[in-house]
Amino acid sequence: MSYLKERILKDGVIFPNSVLKIDSFLNQQIDPKVMEEIGREFYDHFKAEGVTKILTIEASGIAPAIILASHLRVPMLFAKKAKGAPLKGDEVYETKVHSYTKGTTSRVCVSKQYLEEKDRVLIIDDFLANGEASLGLVDLVYQAGGQVVGVGICVEKSFQPGRRRLEEAGIAVYSLVRIKEINSDSQEILFEKGH
Ligand code: 5GP
């Protein structure tokens, strides 16, 4: 069993609506051993893909994205949640992302300086649920004319439609851990076979 999975079983806390809190080792306090494993596994999977940039969204995607970027020796870029009025002119690519956990919709953007047509972008995030965050990031890459190499996810909640929506959009998804079911009543987490 992977260390990430072990930590989910040991320290994950189940909230209503199948939200899993893993603040003690990934989303607030960060366990370097989990990070090392995440970096190594993503690297093994994506090392031959000619990735030129890693793209994630603030804040929880940043830690796994930076560790992989340091293995691949490419820059890591994070999309920011925009505050206030849109910037004047056209300095940013912008899209909208609905947050599954917060129930809010944010404008997210990246500076046009950092995403280019020649980029082969790998999208990384901590969780995949309905696919909103990842699809928003795909949209930003496409606005820049770049290519999406794939999406790498630490924890996929496979009972939600994120993977299907990404695959229907022609994007390959690679997840380190795939959760089949979260049972709030029995506080049980079931994993997909082999994940
Ligand atoms: P999606 O956009 O795929 O619906 O949801 C993924 C995003 O929402 C991730 O960036 C993650 O921050 C957050 N998220 C979705 N489900 C969970 C969850 O069960 N636990 C935590 N901690 N974050 C989640």
py3Dmol code that shows the C-alpha trace and the ligand (Angstrom):
import py3Dmol

protein = """\
ATOM      1  CA  MET A   1       0.000   0.000   0.000  1.00  0.00           C
ATOM      2  CA  SER A   2       1.290   3.461  -0.834  1.00  0.00           C
ATOM      3  CA  TYR A   3       2.199   5.752   2.035  1.00  0.00           C
ATOM      4  CA  LEU A   4      -0.341   8.332   0.792  1.00  0.00           C
ATOM      5  CA  LYS A   5      -3.111   5.735   1.012  1.00  0.00           C
ATOM      6  CA  GLU A   6      -1.925   4.660   4.455  1.00  0.00           C
ATOM      7  CA  ARG A   7      -2.071   8.260   5.663  1.00  0.00           C
ATOM      8  CA  ILE A   8      -5.571   8.749   4.185  1.00  0.00           C
ATOM      9  CA  LEU A   9      -6.801   5.698   6.094  1.00  0.00           C
ATOM     10  CA  LYS A  10      -5.020   6.714   9.289  1.00  0.00           C
ATOM     11  CA  ASP A  11      -5.585  10.487   9.365  1.00  0.00           C
ATOM     12  CA  GLY A  12      -8.259  11.373   6.778  1.00  0.00           C
ATOM     13  CA  VAL A  13     -11.398  12.907   8.268  1.00  0.00           C
ATOM     14  CA  ILE A  14     -14.744  12.499   6.509  1.00  0.00           C
ATOM     15  CA  PHE A  15     -17.015  15.530   6.270  1.00  0.00           C
ATOM     16  CA  PRO A  16     -20.561  15.767   4.882  1.00  0.00           C
ATOM     17  CA  ASN A  17     -21.007  15.577   1.083  1.00  0.00           C
ATOM     18  CA  SER A  18     -18.096  13.141   0.784  1.00  0.00           C
ATOM     19  CA  VAL A  19     -15.476  15.774   1.494  1.00  0.00           C
ATOM     20  CA  LEU A  20     -12.263  14.261   2.797  1.00  0.00           C
ATOM     21  CA  LYS A  21     -10.023  16.447   4.946  1.00  0.00           C
ATOM     22  CA  ILE A  22      -6.342  15.596   4.828  1.00  0.00           C
ATOM     23  CA  ASP A  23      -5.087  18.780   6.462  1.00  0.00           C
ATOM     24  CA  SER A  24      -2.660  16.946   8.747  1.00  0.00           C
ATOM     25  CA  PHE A  25      -0.369  15.756   5.926  1.00  0.00           C
ATOM     26  CA  LEU A  26      -1.219  17.458   2.605  1.00  0.00           C
ATOM     27  CA  ASN A  27      -3.579  20.423   2.776  1.00  0.00           C
ATOM     28  CA  GLN A  28      -2.263  22.443   5.690  1.00  0.00           C
ATOM     29  CA  GLN A  29       0.514  20.645   7.523  1.00  0.00           C
ATOM     30  CA  ILE A  30       2.643  18.878   4.938  1.00  0.00           C
ATOM     31  CA  ASP A  31       4.427  15.568   5.511  1.00  0.00           C
ATOM     32  CA  PRO A  32       7.657  15.508   3.478  1.00  0.00           C
ATOM     33  CA  LYS A  33       7.508  11.723   3.198  1.00  0.00           C
ATOM     34  CA  VAL A  34       4.109  11.997   1.466  1.00  0.00           C
ATOM     35  CA  MET A  35       5.548  14.712  -0.761  1.00  0.00           C
ATOM     36  CA  GLU A  36       8.584  12.619  -1.685  1.00  0.00           C
ATOM     37  CA  GLU A  37       6.333   9.748  -2.734  1.00  0.00           C
ATOM     38  CA  ILE A  38       4.034  12.051  -4.719  1.00  0.00           C
ATOM     39  CA  GLY A  39       7.013  13.626  -6.520  1.00  0.00           C
ATOM     40  CA  ARG A  40       8.605  10.286  -7.340  1.00  0.00           C
ATOM     41  CA  GLU A  41       5.406   8.611  -8.598  1.00  0.00           C
ATOM     42  CA  PHE A  42       4.362  11.537 -10.784  1.00  0.00           C
ATOM     43  CA  TYR A  43       7.921  11.803 -12.100  1.00  0.00           C
ATOM     44  CA  ASP A  44       8.061   8.101 -13.044  1.00  0.00           C
ATOM     45  CA  HIS A  45       4.780   8.426 -14.909  1.00  0.00           C
ATOM     46  CA  PHE A  46       5.361  11.713 -16.721  1.00  0.00           C
ATOM     47  CA  LYS A  47       9.154  11.908 -17.193  1.00  0.00           C
ATOM     48  CA  ALA A  48       9.082  10.921 -20.899  1.00  0.00           C
ATOM     49  CA  GLU A  49       6.273  13.308 -21.900  1.00  0.00           C
ATOM     50  CA  GLY A  50       8.371  16.349 -22.781  1.00  0.00           C
ATOM     51  CA  VAL A  51       6.619  18.530 -20.183  1.00  0.00           C
ATOM     52  CA  THR A  52       7.757  22.174 -20.296  1.00  0.00           C
ATOM     53  CA  LYS A  53       5.598  23.536 -17.469  1.00  0.00           C
ATOM     54  CA  ILE A  54       3.524  22.386 -14.510  1.00  0.00           C
ATOM     55  CA  LEU A  55       0.244  24.238 -13.941  1.00  0.00           C
ATOM     56  CA  THR A  56      -1.867  24.120 -10.783  1.00  0.00           C
ATOM     57  CA  ILE A  57      -4.332  26.306  -8.867  1.00  0.00           C
ATOM     58  CA  GLU A  58      -3.757  28.016  -5.533  1.00  0.00           C
ATOM     59  CA  ALA A  59      -3.509  26.964  -2.813  1.00  0.00           C
ATOM     60  CA  SER A  60      -3.566  23.210  -2.248  1.00  0.00           C
ATOM     61  CA  GLY A  61      -2.161  22.196  -5.633  1.00  0.00           C
ATOM     62  CA  ILE A  62       1.052  24.148  -5.105  1.00  0.00           C
ATOM     63  CA  ALA A  63       2.884  21.664  -2.858  1.00  0.00           C
ATOM     64  CA  PRO A  64       2.540  18.578  -5.106  1.00  0.00           C
ATOM     65  CA  ALA A  65       3.145  20.722  -8.199  1.00  0.00           C
ATOM     66  CA  ILE A  66       6.412  22.203  -6.939  1.00  0.00           C
ATOM     67  CA  ILE A  67       7.853  18.870  -5.884  1.00  0.00           C
ATOM     68  CA  LEU A  68       7.190  17.425  -9.338  1.00  0.00           C
ATOM     69  CA  ALA A  69       8.518  20.560 -11.041  1.00  0.00           C
ATOM     70  CA  SER A  70      11.758  20.166  -9.131  1.00  0.00           C
ATOM     71  CA  HIS A  71      12.080  16.524 -10.315  1.00  0.00           C
ATOM     72  CA  LEU A  72      11.304  17.469 -13.925  1.00  0.00           C
ATOM     73  CA  ARG A  73      13.395  20.662 -13.748  1.00  0.00           C
ATOM     74  CA  VAL A  74      10.654  22.772 -15.318  1.00  0.00           C
ATOM     75  CA  PRO A  75       8.860  25.860 -13.948  1.00  0.00           C
ATOM     76  CA  MET A  76       5.707  25.528 -11.869  1.00  0.00           C
ATOM     77  CA  LEU A  77       2.943  28.050 -12.474  1.00  0.00           C
ATOM     78  CA  PHE A  78      -0.138  28.474 -10.297  1.00  0.00           C
ATOM     79  CA  ALA A  79      -3.391  30.074 -11.354  1.00  0.00           C
ATOM     80  CA  LYS A  80      -4.551  32.724  -8.916  1.00  0.00           C
ATOM     81  CA  LYS A  81      -8.061  33.308  -7.715  1.00  0.00           C
ATOM     82  CA  ALA A  82      -8.771  36.835  -8.975  1.00  0.00           C
ATOM     83  CA  LYS A  83      -9.933  39.429  -6.470  1.00  0.00           C
ATOM     84  CA  GLY A  84     -11.746  42.600  -7.451  1.00  0.00           C
ATOM     85  CA  ALA A  85     -12.429  43.900 -10.936  1.00  0.00           C
ATOM     86  CA  PRO A  86     -10.851  42.263 -13.998  1.00  0.00           C
ATOM     87  CA  LEU A  87      -7.497  43.721 -14.961  1.00  0.00           C
ATOM     88  CA  LYS A  88      -7.569  46.293 -17.720  1.00  0.00           C
ATOM     89  CA  GLY A  89      -6.184  45.248 -21.085  1.00  0.00           C
ATOM     90  CA  ASP A  90      -5.399  41.664 -21.861  1.00  0.00           C
ATOM     91  CA  GLU A  91      -2.503  40.773 -19.597  1.00  0.00           C
ATOM     92  CA  VAL A  92      -4.123  37.617 -18.228  1.00  0.00           C
ATOM     93  CA  TYR A  93      -5.890  34.483 -19.369  1.00  0.00           C
ATOM     94  CA  GLU A  94      -8.950  34.090 -17.189  1.00  0.00           C
ATOM     95  CA  THR A  95     -11.576  31.423 -16.593  1.00  0.00           C
ATOM     96  CA  LYS A  96     -14.232  30.532 -14.017  1.00  0.00           C
ATOM     97  CA  VAL A  97     -14.006  27.643 -11.561  1.00  0.00           C
ATOM     98  CA  HIS A  98     -16.767  26.414  -9.284  1.00  0.00           C
ATOM     99  CA  SER A  99     -15.458  25.094  -5.971  1.00  0.00           C
ATOM    100  CA  TYR A 100     -16.951  21.817  -4.884  1.00  0.00           C
ATOM    101  CA  THR A 101     -15.940  22.261  -1.259  1.00  0.00           C
ATOM    102  CA  LYS A 102     -16.819  25.951  -0.840  1.00  0.00           C
ATOM    103  CA  GLY A 103     -19.837  26.127  -3.160  1.00  0.00           C
ATOM    104  CA  THR A 104     -18.530  29.378  -4.691  1.00  0.00           C
ATOM    105  CA  THR A 105     -17.436  30.336  -8.201  1.00  0.00           C
ATOM    106  CA  SER A 106     -14.126  32.168  -8.598  1.00  0.00           C
ATOM    107  CA  ARG A 107     -12.415  33.829 -11.510  1.00  0.00           C
ATOM    108  CA  VAL A 108      -8.962  32.336 -11.864  1.00  0.00           C
ATOM    109  CA  CYS A 109      -6.179  33.725 -13.970  1.00  0.00           C
ATOM    110  CA  VAL A 110      -2.573  33.420 -15.056  1.00  0.00           C
ATOM    111  CA  SER A 111      -0.380  36.076 -16.563  1.00  0.00           C
ATOM    112  CA  LYS A 112      -0.028  35.741 -20.348  1.00  0.00           C
ATOM    113  CA  GLN A 113       3.737  36.047 -19.877  1.00  0.00           C
ATOM    114  CA  TYR A 114       3.957  32.599 -18.331  1.00  0.00           C
ATOM    115  CA  LEU A 115       1.872  30.418 -20.644  1.00  0.00           C
ATOM    116  CA  GLU A 116       2.966  30.139 -24.229  1.00  0.00           C
ATOM    117  CA  GLU A 117       1.915  28.424 -27.429  1.00  0.00           C
ATOM    118  CA  LYS A 118       5.023  26.242 -27.344  1.00  0.00           C
ATOM    119  CA  ASP A 119       4.271  24.931 -23.826  1.00  0.00           C
ATOM    120  CA  ARG A 120       3.505  21.275 -23.134  1.00  0.00           C
ATOM    121  CA  VAL A 121       1.667  21.652 -19.867  1.00  0.00           C
ATOM    122  CA  LEU A 122       1.048  19.076 -17.157  1.00  0.00           C
ATOM    123  CA  ILE A 123      -1.803  19.986 -14.806  1.00  0.00           C
ATOM    124  CA  ILE A 124      -1.436  18.880 -11.180  1.00  0.00           C
ATOM    125  CA  ASP A 125      -3.948  19.113  -8.339  1.00  0.00           C
ATOM    126  CA  ASP A 126      -4.477  17.629  -4.894  1.00  0.00           C
ATOM    127  CA  PHE A 127      -8.050  16.364  -5.441  1.00  0.00           C
ATOM    128  CA  LEU A 128     -10.258  15.530  -8.407  1.00  0.00           C
ATOM    129  CA  ALA A 129     -14.002  15.633  -7.732  1.00  0.00           C
ATOM    130  CA  ASN A 130     -16.247  17.171 -10.409  1.00  0.00           C
ATOM    131  CA  GLY A 131     -13.314  18.249 -12.552  1.00  0.00           C
ATOM    132  CA  GLU A 132     -14.074  21.974 -12.389  1.00  0.00           C
ATOM    133  CA  ALA A 133     -10.604  23.053 -11.279  1.00  0.00           C
ATOM    134  CA  SER A 134      -8.788  20.843 -13.807  1.00  0.00           C
ATOM    135  CA  LEU A 135     -11.105  21.802 -16.685  1.00  0.00           C
ATOM    136  CA  GLY A 136     -10.591  25.477 -15.825  1.00  0.00           C
ATOM    137  CA  LEU A 137      -6.826  24.982 -15.996  1.00  0.00           C
ATOM    138  CA  VAL A 138      -7.172  23.155 -19.329  1.00  0.00           C
ATOM    139  CA  ASP A 139      -9.128  26.162 -20.602  1.00  0.00           C
ATOM    140  CA  LEU A 140      -6.288  28.527 -19.592  1.00  0.00           C
ATOM    141  CA  VAL A 141      -3.726  26.401 -21.474  1.00  0.00           C
ATOM    142  CA  TYR A 142      -5.930  26.293 -24.585  1.00  0.00           C
ATOM    143  CA  GLN A 143      -6.435  30.077 -24.472  1.00  0.00           C
ATOM    144  CA  ALA A 144      -2.639  30.357 -24.695  1.00  0.00           C
ATOM    145  CA  GLY A 145      -2.567  27.906 -27.628  1.00  0.00           C
ATOM    146  CA  GLY A 146      -0.531  25.379 -25.594  1.00  0.00           C
ATOM    147  CA  GLN A 147      -0.895  21.607 -25.319  1.00  0.00           C
ATOM    148  CA  VAL A 148      -2.113  19.693 -22.289  1.00  0.00           C
ATOM    149  CA  VAL A 149       0.047  16.623 -21.698  1.00  0.00           C
ATOM    150  CA  GLY A 150      -2.316  15.287 -19.011  1.00  0.00           C
ATOM    151  CA  VAL A 151      -3.702  15.800 -15.554  1.00  0.00           C
ATOM    152  CA  GLY A 152      -1.968  14.337 -12.477  1.00  0.00           C
ATOM    153  CA  ILE A 153      -4.050  14.025  -9.317  1.00  0.00           C
ATOM    154  CA  CYS A 154      -3.037  13.011  -5.794  1.00  0.00           C
ATOM    155  CA  VAL A 155      -6.480  11.885  -4.612  1.00  0.00           C
ATOM    156  CA  GLU A 156      -9.262  11.145  -7.096  1.00  0.00           C
ATOM    157  CA  LYS A 157     -12.804  10.707  -5.849  1.00  0.00           C
ATOM    158  CA  SER A 158     -13.825   8.309  -8.608  1.00  0.00           C
ATOM    159  CA  PHE A 159     -17.509   8.353  -7.622  1.00  0.00           C
ATOM    160  CA  GLN A 160     -17.690  11.953  -8.883  1.00  0.00           C
ATOM    161  CA  PRO A 161     -17.607  12.814 -12.600  1.00  0.00           C
ATOM    162  CA  GLY A 162     -14.239  14.619 -12.869  1.00  0.00           C
ATOM    163  CA  ARG A 163     -12.322  11.811 -14.603  1.00  0.00           C
ATOM    164  CA  ARG A 164     -15.130  11.156 -17.099  1.00  0.00           C
ATOM    165  CA  ARG A 165     -15.448  14.849 -17.966  1.00  0.00           C
ATOM    166  CA  LEU A 166     -11.698  15.212 -18.525  1.00  0.00           C
ATOM    167  CA  GLU A 167     -11.478  12.018 -20.594  1.00  0.00           C
ATOM    168  CA  GLU A 168     -14.427  13.173 -22.703  1.00  0.00           C
ATOM    169  CA  ALA A 169     -12.445  16.344 -23.345  1.00  0.00           C
ATOM    170  CA  GLY A 170      -9.569  14.153 -24.597  1.00  0.00           C
ATOM    171  CA  ILE A 171      -7.354  14.622 -21.515  1.00  0.00           C
ATOM    172  CA  ALA A 172      -5.488  11.692 -19.939  1.00  0.00           C
ATOM    173  CA  VAL A 173      -5.871  11.482 -16.150  1.00  0.00           C
ATOM    174  CA  TYR A 174      -3.321   9.825 -13.863  1.00  0.00           C
ATOM    175  CA  SER A 175      -4.242   9.571 -10.186  1.00  0.00           C
ATOM    176  CA  LEU A 176      -2.039   8.272  -7.378  1.00  0.00           C
ATOM    177  CA  VAL A 177      -4.987   7.202  -5.248  1.00  0.00           C
ATOM    178  CA  ARG A 178      -8.521   6.505  -6.477  1.00  0.00           C
ATOM    179  CA  ILE A 179     -11.359   6.456  -3.958  1.00  0.00           C
ATOM    180  CA  LYS A 180     -14.398   4.412  -4.922  1.00  0.00           C
ATOM    181  CA  GLU A 181     -16.639   5.363  -2.029  1.00  0.00           C
ATOM    182  CA  ILE A 182     -16.691   7.552   1.056  1.00  0.00           C
ATOM    183  CA  ASN A 183     -19.290   6.447   3.547  1.00  0.00           C
ATOM    184  CA  SER A 184     -20.106   9.288   5.930  1.00  0.00           C
ATOM    185  CA  ASP A 185     -22.271   7.084   8.171  1.00  0.00           C
ATOM    186  CA  SER A 186     -19.732   4.322   8.776  1.00  0.00           C
ATOM    187  CA  GLN A 187     -16.759   6.694   8.285  1.00  0.00           C
ATOM    188  CA  GLU A 188     -15.328   4.210   5.773  1.00  0.00           C
ATOM    189  CA  ILE A 189     -13.176   4.875   2.734  1.00  0.00           C
ATOM    190  CA  LEU A 190     -13.095   2.282  -0.051  1.00  0.00           C
ATOM    191  CA  PHE A 191     -10.473   2.400  -2.814  1.00  0.00           C
ATOM    192  CA  GLU A 192     -10.724   1.313  -6.445  1.00  0.00           C
ATOM    193  CA  LYS A 193      -9.048  -2.082  -7.056  1.00  0.00           C
ATOM    194  CA  GLY A 194      -5.298  -1.677  -7.528  1.00  0.00           C
ATOM    195  CA  HIS A 195      -5.348   1.966  -6.400  1.00  0.00           C
TER     196      HIS A 195
END
"""
ligand_1 = """\
24
5GP
P -13.211 19.642 -8.589
O -12.830 20.986 -9.161
O -12.611 18.485 -9.330
O -14.690 19.501 -8.407
O -12.620 19.597 -7.121
C -11.242 19.646 -6.933
C -10.851 20.830 -6.116
O -11.720 20.993 -4.990
C -9.462 20.605 -5.580
O -8.673 21.685 -6.014
C -9.606 20.567 -4.066
O -8.934 21.658 -3.491
C -11.083 20.674 -3.787
N -11.679 19.403 -3.312
C -12.634 18.658 -3.928
N -12.997 17.618 -3.165
C -12.251 17.694 -2.042
C -12.177 16.891 -0.852
O -12.868 15.886 -0.645
N -11.268 17.282 0.087
C -10.486 18.391 -0.070
N -9.623 18.666 0.919
N -10.536 19.168 -1.166
C -11.407 18.824 -2.150
"""
view = py3Dmol.view(width=600, height=400)
view.addModel(protein, "pdb")
view.setStyle({"model": 0}, {"cartoon": {"style": "trace"}})
view.addModel(ligand_1, "xyz")
view.setStyle({"model": 1}, {"stick": {}})
view.zoomTo()
view.show()
